[in-house]
Amino acid sequence: MQAQKDAIKFAFAYTGIVVGAGFSTGQEVLQFFSSFGLWSFAGVAVAAICVLFMSRQTAKLGYRYDVVSHEVPLHKLFGKTAGTLIDYIFAFFMYGIAVIMIAGSGSAFEESFGIQPWVGSIVLLFLVFFTLLMDFNKIVSILGSVTPFLIIAVLIISLVNIFNPDVVLSEINQTANISQTPTGLWWFDAITYSGVVIGVAFSFLSIMGSDADKHFIARRGAVYGGIIFMIMLFLLNAGMLAVLDEANHVALPTLVMANAIHPVFGTIFSIIIILLIYNTVVGLMYAFLARFTQPYSKKYKVWLVIALIVGYVLTFVGFVDLVNFFYPIFGYVGVLIGIGLLIRWLMNKKTSKKLL
């Protein structure tokens, strides 16, 4: 019974990380799925299969090798030379996604509360700084605590908009703007998106898998988290299609969905968006710092300050532009990791010595 509870706690923390980068603002879902119109549902199905498989294998890999960063898992998947190269590329883009989320917080503060983006980003950075000085188990608990509120909010804004659409089903494909998608191929962008998800989750998920008391917790927790994530993705995409015409012209489409219910609910969801962005930045920054420093050491704290300051400066590029640039490329890195996990899983099936 306790193992089941720990698996659920694991799942909520995992979901809390990937949701912030995956679709809290709606811009990611819009670009990778909803802009394909009705074909977006097929894309969600493809992404669901990829994410569930890769999440499970990543957590198992972290548990088996008792890792403290993503370095060892990448070496196990690709060998020392290639693994080291991918390791540094991965770390660079992981940090880039964290910067995107910081920029996203600025957009959220501006569109929701009329606060200047640079002020909103600074508020988030202070929260992230103090959180990353906490014990790892406390960080996991904090990340998981936001997830239940997100699940409820996504259910409400999605279902209300689905049953009261601004864009009817027969007009969705005409309203969809495929030029907003990374490649124009729904199946390829779905796979790329699953690469973004596993890229965001890989490092922290490996560490959480290592921290799990039992193999069951690591394996089942990742699966539960993947299922929660994909159900919410399906609902959010359906809700996004219902307001697609307006969503095409804003930085935070999920706020359009929330405000369509009531401005007060829009304000509540704005707070949830900011908390989810906070979750993702915490997860990514911890994993990034753990790769190059000993957590909580003097070097860790110095790097933390530098990473947050540099990240803040980079946010002035603009949120939407950062998503357009970083997400597809980071997705390809994640897909490469997914291929490595698949090959290792297939090898595991052909040998009595368990590799994963």
C-alpha positions in Angstrom: 0.0 0.0 0.0 2.8 2.4 0.9 4.6 1.6 -2.4 1.4 2.5 -4.3 1.2 5.8 -2.5 4.9 6.5 -3.2 4.3 5.7 -6.9 1.4 8.2 -7.0 3.6 10.9 -5.3 6.3 10.1 -7.9 3.7 10.4 -10.7 2.4 13.8 -9.5 6.0 15.2 -9.2 6.8 13.9 -12.7 3.6 15.4 -14.1 4.2 18.7 -12.4 7.6 19.0 -14.2 6.6 18.1 -17.7 3.2 19.9 -17.7 4.9 23.3 -17.1 7.0 22.8 -20.2 4.5 20.7 -22.1 1.3 22.7 -22.1 0.6 25.0 -19.2 0.6 28.0 -21.4 -1.1 26.2 -24.4 1.5 27.6 -26.8 3.2 24.2 -27.0 0.0 22.3 -27.6 -1.1 24.8 -30.2 2.1 24.6 -32.2 2.6 20.8 -32.1 -1.1 19.6 -32.2 -4.1 21.9 -32.4 -2.8 23.7 -35.5 -3.2 20.5 -37.4 -7.0 20.6 -36.8 -8.7 17.2 -36.4 -5.5 15.4 -37.2 -4.2 16.7 -33.8 -6.0 13.8 -32.1 -4.0 11.3 -34.1 -0.9 13.2 -33.1 -1.9 13.0 -29.4 -2.3 9.2 -29.7 1.2 8.8 -31.2 2.7 11.1 -28.5 0.9 9.1 -25.8 2.5 5.8 -26.8 6.0 7.3 -27.1 5.8 9.2 -23.8 4.5 6.2 -21.8 7.2 3.9 -23.0 10.1 6.4 -22.6 9.0 7.6 -19.2 8.9 4.0 -17.8 12.2 3.1 -19.3 13.9 6.3 -18.0 12.8 5.7 -14.4 13.9 2.1 -14.5 17.3 3.1 -15.9 17.7 5.6 -13.1 16.7 3.1 -10.4 19.0 0.3 -11.8 22.1 2.5 -11.8 21.3 4.7 -8.8 22.2 7.9 -10.6 22.7 11.5 -9.3 22.4 13.2 -12.8 21.7 12.3 -16.4 25.3 11.6 -17.2 25.4 7.9 -16.3 22.1 7.1 -18.0 23.3 8.7 -21.3 26.6 6.9 -21.1 24.8 3.6 -20.6 22.6 4.3 -23.6 25.2 5.6 -26.0 28.6 4.7 -24.7 31.1 7.1 -23.2 32.1 9.2 -26.3 28.7 9.6 -27.9 27.1 9.8 -24.5 29.3 12.6 -23.4 28.6 14.6 -26.5 24.8 14.1 -26.1 25.2 14.9 -22.4 26.5 18.4 -23.1 24.0 19.1 -25.9 21.2 17.8 -23.7 22.4 20.0 -20.8 22.5 23.1 -23.0 18.9 22.6 -24.3 17.6 21.6 -20.9 18.8 25.0 -19.7 17.3 26.6 -22.7 13.8 25.2 -21.9 14.2 26.5 -18.4 14.9 30.0 -19.9 11.7 29.6 -22.0 9.7 28.9 -18.9 11.1 31.9 -17.2 10.1 34.0 -20.2 6.7 32.3 -20.1 6.2 33.4 -16.5 6.8 37.0 -17.6 4.1 36.6 -20.3 1.8 35.0 -17.8 2.2 37.9 -15.3 1.6 40.5 -18.0 -1.5 38.9 -19.7 -3.0 37.9 -16.4 -2.3 40.7 -14.0 -0.9 43.6 -16.2 2.5 43.3 -14.5 5.6 44.1 -16.6 7.1 40.8 -17.9 10.6 41.6 -16.5 9.0 42.0 -13.0 7.1 38.7 -13.2 10.2 36.9 -14.3 12.2 38.2 -11.3 9.4 37.1 -8.9 9.7 33.6 -10.3 13.5 33.5 -10.1 13.4 34.4 -6.4 11.0 31.5 -5.8 13.1 29.1 -7.8 16.3 30.2 -6.0 15.0 29.6 -2.5 13.3 26.3 -3.5 16.6 24.9 -4.9 18.3 25.4 -1.6 15.8 22.8 -0.1 16.3 19.1 0.4 15.6 17.0 -2.7 12.7 15.1 -1.1 11.1 18.5 -0.2 11.5 19.6 -3.8 9.8 16.5 -5.0 6.9 17.1 -2.6 6.5 20.7 -3.7 6.5 19.8 -7.4 3.8 17.2 -6.8 1.6 19.4 -4.7 0.5 21.6 -7.6 -0.5 18.7 -9.9 -3.9 17.9 -8.4 -5.0 21.6 -8.8 -3.8 21.4 -12.4 -5.8 18.3 -13.2 -9.0 19.8 -11.8 -8.4 23.1 -13.7 -7.6 21.4 -17.0 -10.7 19.2 -16.7 -12.9 22.3 -16.1 -11.5 24.6 -18.8 -11.4 21.8 -21.4 -14.8 20.3 -20.8 -16.6 23.7 -20.6 -15.0 24.8 -23.9 -15.6 21.5 -25.6 -19.3 21.7 -24.9 -19.5 25.4 -25.6 -17.2 25.8 -28.6 -16.5 29.1 -30.5 -15.3 27.0 -33.4 -17.7 24.2 -34.4 -16.3 20.8 -35.4 -17.0 21.3 -39.1 -14.9 24.5 -39.2 -11.8 23.3 -37.2 -9.7 22.3 -40.2 -10.5 25.6 -41.9 -9.5 27.6 -38.8 -6.3 25.6 -38.1 -3.1 27.4 -39.2 -0.6 24.7 -40.2 2.1 27.3 -40.8 2.4 27.6 -37.0 3.6 23.9 -36.7 7.3 23.0 -36.7 7.2 20.8 -39.8 3.7 20.5 -41.1 3.7 16.8 -40.6 1.3 15.8 -37.7 2.9 12.4 -37.0 6.5 13.8 -37.1 5.6 16.8 -34.8 3.9 14.4 -32.4 7.0 12.3 -32.1 9.1 15.5 -31.7 6.8 16.6 -29.0 7.2 13.3 -27.1 10.9 14.0 -27.5 10.4 17.4 -25.8 8.5 15.8 -23.0 11.1 13.1 -22.3 13.9 15.6 -22.8 12.4 17.8 -20.1 11.7 14.8 -17.8 14.8 12.6 -18.5 17.3 14.0 -16.1 14.9 14.6 -13.1 13.0 11.4 -13.8 16.3 9.5 -13.7 17.1 11.1 -10.4 13.7 10.3 -9.0 13.9 6.7 -10.2 17.2 6.4 -8.4 15.7 7.9 -5.3 12.8 5.4 -5.3 12.8 2.7 -2.6 11.6 0.0 -4.9 11.7 -0.9 -8.6 7.9 -1.0 -8.6 7.7 2.7 -7.5 10.1 3.9 -10.2 8.3 1.9 -12.9 4.7 2.4 -11.9 5.2 6.0 -10.9 6.5 6.9 -14.3 3.6 5.1 -16.0 1.0 6.8 -13.8 2.6 10.2 -14.5 2.6 9.5 -18.2 -1.1 8.5 -18.2 -2.1 11.6 -16.3 -0.1 13.8 -18.7 -1.5 12.3 -21.8 -5.2 12.4 -20.6 -4.7 16.1 -19.9 -3.1 16.6 -23.3 -6.0 15.0 -25.1 -8.5 17.2 -23.1 -6.5 20.4 -23.5 -6.1 19.8 -27.3 -9.9 19.3 -27.6 -10.6 22.4 -25.6 -8.0 24.4 -27.6 -9.7 23.4 -30.9 -12.9 24.9 -29.5 -11.3 28.4 -29.2 -8.8 27.9 -32.0 -9.6 31.2 -33.9 -8.7 33.3 -30.9 -5.9 31.0 -29.6 -4.0 31.5 -32.9 -3.3 35.2 -31.9 -2.2 35.1 -28.3 0.9 34.0 -26.3 -1.1 32.0 -23.6 -4.0 30.2 -25.3 -4.9 28.4 -22.1 -5.9 31.7 -20.6 -8.3 32.2 -23.5 -10.0 28.9 -22.5 -10.1 29.9 -18.9 -11.4 33.4 -19.5 -14.1 32.0 -21.8 -15.6 30.5 -18.6 -15.3 33.5 -16.4 -12.6 36.2 -15.8 -12.3 35.0 -12.2 -11.5 31.5 -13.3 -9.0 33.0 -15.8 -7.2 34.7 -12.8 -7.2 31.4 -10.9 -5.8 29.5 -13.9 -3.2 32.2 -14.4 -1.9 31.4 -10.9 -1.8 27.7 -11.7 0.1 28.4 -14.9 2.7 30.4 -13.0 3.0 27.6 -10.4 3.5 25.0 -13.2 6.1 27.1 -14.9 7.8 27.4 -11.5 7.7 23.6 -11.2 9.4 23.1 -14.5 12.1 25.7 -13.9 12.9 24.1 -10.5 13.0 20.6 -12.0 15.2 21.6 -15.0 17.5 23.8 -13.0 18.1 21.2 -10.3 18.9 18.6 -12.9 21.2 21.0 -14.8 23.1 22.0 -11.6 23.3 18.4 -10.4 25.0 17.5 -13.6 27.9 19.9 -13.1 28.1 20.4 -9.3 27.5 18.5 -6.1 24.0 19.5 -4.9 24.0 22.0 -2.1 27.7 22.6 -2.2 29.2 26.1 -2.5 29.8 25.5 -6.2 26.2 24.5 -6.6 25.0 27.8 -5.0 27.3 29.9 -7.1 26.2 28.2 -10.3 22.6 28.6 -9.2 22.9 32.3 -9.0 24.8 32.6 -12.3 22.3 30.3 -14.1 19.3 32.3 -12.9 20.9 35.7 -13.8 21.9 34.6 -17.3 18.5 32.9 -17.8 16.8 36.2 -16.9 18.8 38.1 -19.4 18.0 35.6 -22.2 14.3 36.0 -21.5 14.3 39.3 -23.3 14.4 37.4 -26.7 10.6 36.7 -26.2 8.6 33.7 -25.2 7.0 32.7 -28.5 10.2 33.1 -30.4 12.1 30.9 -27.8 9.4 28.2 -28.1 9.7 28.2 -31.9 13.5 27.9 -31.8 14.2 25.6 -28.8 11.3 23.1 -28.7 11.7 21.4 -32.1 15.5 21.0 -31.7 15.2 19.8 -28.1 12.6 17.4 -29.3 15.0 15.8 -31.7 17.5 15.3 -28.8 14.7 13.7 -26.8 13.8 11.5 -29.7 17.4 10.4 -30.0 17.3 9.4 -26.3 14.0 7.6 -26.9 15.6 5.6 -29.7 18.4 4.7 -27.3 15.9 3.5 -24.7 14.0 1.5 -27.3 17.2 -0.2 -28.5 18.2 -1.0 -24.9 14.8 -2.4 -24.2 15.0 -4.7 -27.3 18.4 -5.8 -26.3 17.1 -6.6 -22.8 14.5 -8.9 -24.3 17.2 -11.0 -26.0 19.4 -11.5 -22.9 19.0 -13.1 -19.5 21.1 -10.2 -18.0 18.7 -7.3 -17.4 20.0 -4.1 -18.8 16.9 -2.0 -17.9 
